[in-house]
Amino acid sequence: MTLMDKIKETAAFLQDKGISAPEFGLILGSGLGELAEEVENAIVVDYADIPNWGQSTVVGHAGKLVYGNLAGRKVLALQGRFHFYEGNPMEVVTFPVRVMKALGATGIIVTNAAGGIEFGPGSLMLISDHINMTGQHPLIGENLDEFGPRFPDMSDAYTGAYRARARKVAAELELELQEGVYLGVTGPSYETPAEIRAFRTLGASAVGMSTVPEVIVAAHSGLKVLGISAITNFAAGFQEELNHEEVVEVTQGIKENFKNFVKAVLAEL
């Protein structure tokens, strides 16, 4: 079965479940999945029941697809994403983005927990751009012409108009919102202090183990993108040690601001 066949099969399965024409896809990272629980008139599907779908194995990722109304918009939310470091091929990591596009979505909001290089724990950072340091690229292989061109432009991958509206919403909420460049690595080990010094020299504001593949595929598919990082810890060399428990714990502390911000942005987009 070709990738295109898989996308069509999965989209048809979800349509049979009553999932159709979402305006926005939401990809919710570590500890941020609670937002999906606020979706009204929700249709919830376990990842395990969806054909051709990956499985999420990371703590803080519930592994459910939630469709319904949020802030007056039709959304399709992923409670948990698939990471390359879990052993997933890039086709699986980015598959949900393809399906969102096939179902009719026009934009996605992608979120993550990230290590701060320029900003400290508890910050929310609007992603203005990214640096791909994974050594991987999700568009290698046969191009899906139905979705986009062989050589897609990444100049405005994080849609400027979306970022402008997000800044406006943050100002109205009196919410401090940082903005910077997200650098993506594969993980699963945290970075070394030397790597973080190198990344800072390259212009990175935060570092994480997700988001970049999904955004590349979204841009290729013509989807508009808003990216938000929850800065959950200082990157290596800025604090004594790093662990995932801290990531989840800090996320709990900022989740209310995060949820209120995303809902307010959705209403404006």
Secondary structure, DSSP 8 states (H G I E B T S, - for coil): --HHHHHHHHHHHHHHTT----SEEEEE-TT-GGGGGG-EEEEEEEGGGSTT-----STT---EEEEEEETTEEEEEEES---GGGT--HHHHHHHHHHHHHHT--EEEEEEEEEESSS-TT-EEEEEEEEE-SS--TT-SS--TTT--SS---TTSS-HHHHHHHHHHHHHHT--EEEEEEEE---SS---HHHHHHHHHHT-SEEESSSHHHHHHHHHTT-EEEEEEEEEEE-TTSSS---HHHHHHHHHHHHHHHHHHHHHHHHH-
